[in-house]
Amino acid sequence: MPNLFKSLIAGDSIPAGRKAVVSPFDRTQIAEIETTGAAGVEQALTTAYRLFRDRAGWLPIPRRIAILEKTINIMSEQVEVLAIEAAREGGKPLIDSRVEVIRAIDSIRICVECLRTDAGETIPMGINAASAGKRAFTTIEPIGVVVAVSAFNHPLNLITHQVGPAIAAGCPVIVKPAEDTPLSCFRFVEILRQAGLPDEWCQALVTDNRDVATQLVTDKRVGFLSFIGSAKVGWMLRSKLAPGTRCALEHGGAAPVIIAEDADIEDALPKLLKGGFYHAGQVCVSVQRIFAHKSIARELATRLAEGAQRLVIGDPTLPDTEVGPLIRPAEVQRVTQWVNEAVSEGAELLAGGNVLSDTIHDCTVLYNPSHTSKVSTEEIFGPVVCVYPYNNINDAIARANSLPWAFQAAVFTRDMATAMHACDQLDASAVMVNDHTAFRVDWMPFAGLRESGLGTGGIPYTYHDMQIRKMIVMNSGHRDV
């Protein structure tokens, strides 16, 4: 019998049912999870809100630090187990899942650093008649109950980015992982509890239907929603939040790359391959649209296609695999449809375009698709990279900026003036110079603009979002001279 993962709701709760968790590679069942209905969600919310309202019971900072440091130690002892299990349930190749686990550990370490270095501030007073004799400063408090809704593509590190800052900030947190990849989340929450976190401070559950999930997110007792997932769902949920609930939304994009005429192709190619086909393109800032100067576009596209054909595709738990499956068979069907549509509309297929199994689509390179094709206007979220030739860099930048998405972008050039021009003109929250669009470290700001998201991710930024600054003004009666 497959392992059964029970809902991690504090206290006794009655499950709504069970759901199979399958490997995206071969669709074999690897576990079962309990699902939670309306009664279980109400129990979790009641528990979390009661904790938040009891100020005397808030976890003191030294205890939070001790819990997080022990969490780091436990995770460090289980790196290989966590990596293999993440690869099994999510399909990200083992070589990359190992990196994800190391990043997740570092994410918790950054939470500890935030706790050790964050502080309130002094507000200037005594500078006019109204403020004479006063002193003012801020203290830091948790914002309230955090509900974290996560995505499948980084099943461990995304959870640490949402739950870690909540624990550090002193917020009770309820986390709902993606239904396809809940196991890494459940394991992480169990590790937190093993490290000394009381059960009620972090609860994990998977709802049995969308209405119950909406009930969880939109409840008036929720202080902060952290959502990572599709733009359609995220913006819908935001529109239904209770008055006063703050939120951060992280969606996707169609990341553009500008390749200038003087770019070093030898340097660019391995980075574009990694940025485009990492986790089979299932990354919100994956390289998707490459605008290359016409003098080098064909060579770049051809060599990119050759590199794509050399990538090892297959079982994500094997050490040599470089590209794994898509998360569900329906995604393979969708990607295939988009590629075929692009070819029928004039794109040149330089590599790939084939379905290798129900869940594997091979790495695909398209040359000069129509600017109205879905591969040019929507987030592919699959192993497909498009190369477009351009004459004038300003035209390329205009095309890069033409979509409602804006997240991370990149420019490859040897000329500082060209680099700075692209950085100034591209609609993006971050522009990588001579690197791919999917570059990220866990302490940097990470923000989707326009329809790509709301607020700023990254451990320190999420930590700050989950707090309030309370100002205290003291009237000493002493008049400053």
N, C-alpha and C positions, 0 to 999 in steps of 0.2 A: 504493500500500500504506500502511496506517496505520502511524504510528510504533510502534516496538517499544521498550518500556522493559524493560531487563534487571534481574534481581534484583541488589540492591546488597550482595552478600556479598563480604567480603574474600577475595581469591584466586580461583582458577579453581573454578567450580562447575557442575554439570550441572543444567539446569532440569528440572523434572518435566513441564512442559507450557507451554501458553500460554492466556491468557484475554483475551477482548475487553472493552474498556472502552467503554461506550456513553453517549451523551448522554441524560440522563433526559427531556429535552424531546421529542425526536423519535425516540429509540432508534437513531440512526445511530452507527456505530462511529467512535470518534475515536482509538483507540490499541489496542495489544496490550501485555500485560505477560507476562513470564515468571513462572511459579509455581514454588514451591519444595517439594520433598518432604522426607522424613525425613532423607536424607543431607545436604541443604543446611542444614537446621535444626541438625543435629549439627555441621556445619562452622562455622556462625555462632556457636553456643554455645561450642565449643572455642576459637575465636579470642578471643571476648569474655572468657571466663573466664581464659584464659592472660594476657591483658592485665591483668586485675584482680589476679591473683596476683603479678605482677611489679611490686613497689612501686617499684623503681628506674626503671621505664619510665612511671610515671604522668605525665600532662601537668601541668607546673607552672602555677600560677595565671596568671602573666603571659602564658603562651602561650594559655591558654584565653580570656583577655580579648581578646587580639589576634585570635584566630579568630572570636570572636563579634562583635567590632567590624567586622571585614571582612565578615562575613555580613550585618550591617546595611547596609553600603554597597552590597553586591551586590544585595540585595533592594530597596533604595531605587531602584536603577537599573532595576528590572524590575517596578515596581508594576503597570503596566497589563497586561503580559503575564501575570503571575501571577494577576491578577484575572479576566481573560478566561478563562484556562484553568480556574480554579476554578469559574467560572460554568458553563462548558461541561460539566465532569464532575459537578458537584454540584447544579446547578439553582438555586442561590441567585442572585437577580438581580444584575446587574453593579453597580448602585448600592450594594448591600450587600456584594458580594464585594470591591469596592475598599476599603470600610471594614475588611473582614476582613484584607486584606493589610497595611494600615496598622497594625492591631492586632497582627498577627503580628510585624511589624518592632519594634514597641514591646515586645512580649513578650521578644524577644531583648535589647533594651536593658535591660529590667528584670533579666534574668539577669546582665548585666554589672554592674548596680548592686548586686546581691546579692553578687557576688564582691568588689566594692570595699568593701563595708560590713560583711559578715558576719565574725564572729570568735568565738573561744571565750569562756569566762567564767572568772572567778576564783571558786573555791568556798571559803566561809569555813572557816578552820582557826585553831588557836590559841585556841579559845574554851572549851575544857574540857581536862581532864587527858589524855584520849585523843588529842586533836588538837594538843597542845602540841608546838612545834618543827617543825610540818609546814606546807607550802605546797601548794596544789592548784589546778590549772587544767585547762581542757579544750582540746583541739585538735579539728579537724574533718577527717574522712576520708570518702571515698565509701563508700556502703553495699554496693556490689557491682555485678554485672551487672544492668542495668535492661532489662526487656522491656516495651515499650509497645504496647498494643493499642488502636486508635483507632476513631472513628466517622466516618460519612460527612458529617454535616451542617455541619461547619466544617473542610473538608479540609486547610486550611493552618494555621489558628490553633490547632486542637487538637493538631496535631503539634508545633508550637513549644512548646506548654504541657507536652508530655511529654518531647520530646527536648532542648529548650533547657536546662531545669534539670538534666537528666542530664549533659549536656556541661559545664555550669557546675560541677556537683558533682564532676566528675572520674570519672564512671561510664561504662564501655563500655555502649552501648545498642543494642538490636535492636528495631526498630519494625516493627509489622505494621499497615499502614493498612487501612481498610475496603476490601473488594473492589470496591465500586462507585466509590470515589474514591481510587485509589492514586497518581494522577499528581502531585498537588500535593506529596504526601509525597516521592516520588522526586525531584522537582525541588528540594525543600528540602534533602534529604540531599546531592544533587549540589552545591548551593550551599555547604553546610558544607565539603565536600571541596575545592571551588574556593577557599574561604577559608583552607585550610591544615590542616583536620582530617584526620589519617591515616585511610585507609579503614576500618581495623579498629575504630575508636572509635565509628562509627555505621554500622550495617548495616540495610538495609530489604528486606523480602521480603513476599510474599503466599503463603501456604501453599496447597497444592493440595487439601486437605480438612481437615475439622474435627479429625480425630484428630492430624494433624501439628501443627495450631495448639495443641492441648492439650499435645502433647509439648513444644512450645516454652515454654509458660507454666509448666508444672508441673515442669520439670527442676530438680534440686536445686542446680544451679549458679546459678540465678536469685536475686539478692538482693532485687529489688523488682519488683513488677508494678504497672504503671499501666494501668488498664482504663477505657475510656469506651465505653459501649454499653448493651445491654439488661440489665435486672436479672436476667432468667432466666439469661443466659449468664454474667454477672459473678459472681453468687453461686455458680453451679455451679463456675466456675473457682476461686474462693476456697476452696471445700471440698476441692479437689484439690491445693492448693499444697503444695510440699515443706515439711517442718518448717523453720522459721527464715525462710522467705520472707515479707517484709513486702509490703503491698499498699495501693493506694488504688483505690476503685471509684466511678465517677460514672455514675449511671443517670438516670432521668427522674422525672417526677411529673405531677400534674394541678393546676397552680398555681392557687390561689384568690385572688380579689380581693374585698375588702369595700368596697362603695360606701355610705357613710353618708348619712343623709337630707340633711345640709347640704353634701354634696360639690359641687364646682364641675364641672358636667357638661361645660361648654365646654373646660375644661382636661383633663378625664379622657378624652374621646372620642378625640382623636388618639393618645394614649398607649396606650389599649386596642386601637385598630386596629393600631398598630405591634406591640405586644406579642403580639397574638393571631394576626396574619397574616404576620409577619416570617418569611421562608423557608418560606412555606406552612404555618406552625405546626410545622415540624420542628425544634423547639428544646426542650431538656429542661425549661426553665422558662417555656415559652410560656403566655400568658394562656389559660386554659381554662374555669375556672368563676368567673363573676362573680355575687356575691351582692349585690343592690341593694335598698335599702329600698323597700317597696311603693309609697311615694308618688312615686318617680321611676323605678322599674324599667321600666315600660312605655315611657316616653319614652326612657330610656337605650337599651333594646334596639332600639327602632324607629330611632333615629338611628344606632346602631351598624350596623344592617342597611343603612341608606342609605349609610353610609360604605363598608361592605364591597362594595357593588355598584358603587361608583365606582373601586375599585382596578383598576389595569391589570394584567391577567393574560396571560402569554404567554412568549415566548422570553426566557430569562434573560440572554442576551448582548446584548439591545437596551437602550439607555440609559433608555428610558421605562418598562420593565417594573418593576412593584412586587411582583408575586407570580409565582413560577415553578411548576414541576412538583413533584410528589412523586417520590421517588427511583426507585420502581418501579411498574409497572402494578398489581401485587398490593396496593400500599398504597392506590391509588385505589379498588379494589374493596372493601377493608376499610373505609375511611372511609365509602363509600357505604352499605355494609351497616349500619354503626353509626348513621348519620344516619336511614336508613329505619326501623330498629328503634326509635329514639327517637321518631320521629313516630308510629309505630304504637302506642307506649306513652303517647302524650298530649302530646308536645312540639309546640309551635307553630313551624313553619318560617317565619322572617321574611325570610330571604335565602338564596340559594344552593341547595344540595342537588343540584346538577346535575354530571354528568360532562362535561367539555369536550373531553377527549381521553383516550387510553389512560393518560396520566400526569398529567392536570390535573383537579383537582376545584375547583369554584369556591368562593369564600369564603362560608362558611355561618354563619348566626346562628340559634340555637335558643332559644326562650323557654320556660322552666320545664319542662325534661325531668324525667322520673321520676328519683328519686334512686337507683333501681336499674338504670337504663339504663347501657350501657357508656360512653356519653359522659359520664356522671356519676361513674363508678367506676374507669375505666381511663385511661391516658394516650392521648389521641387521636393526637398526633403528626401532625396534619393541619390544614387550614385551617377549623377548626370552633371556635366560641366559644359557650358556653352562659350564659344570664342567668336567674337565679333570684330571684324576689321574696322578701323576708323582712319579718317584723314586728318582731322583736327582734334586736339585734345579737349578743347572746350565742347565740341559736339559729343565726345565720349562721356564727358562729365555730365552733360545735360541728359544723356540717355541713362546714365547711372542713377541720376536723381529723379527720374521720371515716374517712379513707382510710389505707392503710398507707404512703402516700408523704408525704414532708415535705421540701421543698426551699425555694424562695423564694416569698414571698407578698407581698400588697400591701394597702394601705388608702387610700382617698381620703376626706378629710374636711377641714374648715376648723377643727376643734376639737382643740386639743392633747390634752385629756383623752381624747377618743375615739381619737385616734391612738395614744396610749400604752397605752390599754386593749387595743386590737387587737394592738399590738406585744408586749404581755405575754402575751396569751392564745393567739395563733396558734402552731401547731406549725410552725416553720420555722427554718432556719438564718439567714435574712435576711428582713426585712420592709421593703418600700419604702413610704414615706409619700408619697402624691401622685405616684407613678410606677408604671410597669408592672412585672410580675414578672420580665421578661427583662432588666432592667438589669444590666449587668456592666462592670467595668473589670478589666484583667488582673492588677492587683496586689492586688485585694481577695480575702478568703477566699470560697470557693465550695464549698459542702458539701451533699451530699444526706444527709438523716437517715433513720432507719428503713430501709425497703426502697429508698430513693432513693440510697443510696450509703454509702461508708465512707471516712473520712479527709477531708481538706480540700484542695481544689484552689486555684488561684491561684499564680502564678509563685513568690513567696517561700516559700509553704507547701509546694509540691511540691519545691522546692530543698532545704528543710530535711528533708523526708521521705526524700530520697535521700542523706542523710548520716548519719553517726554522730558523736556527741560522745565522744571518748576522754578520760577523765580521767587526769591524771598527778599523783600524790601524791609530794612530795619531803620526805624526812625529813632536815632539816638538822642535827639533833642540838642545835640551839640552843633552849633553853627560854625561851619568852616570859615576860616579867615581868608 
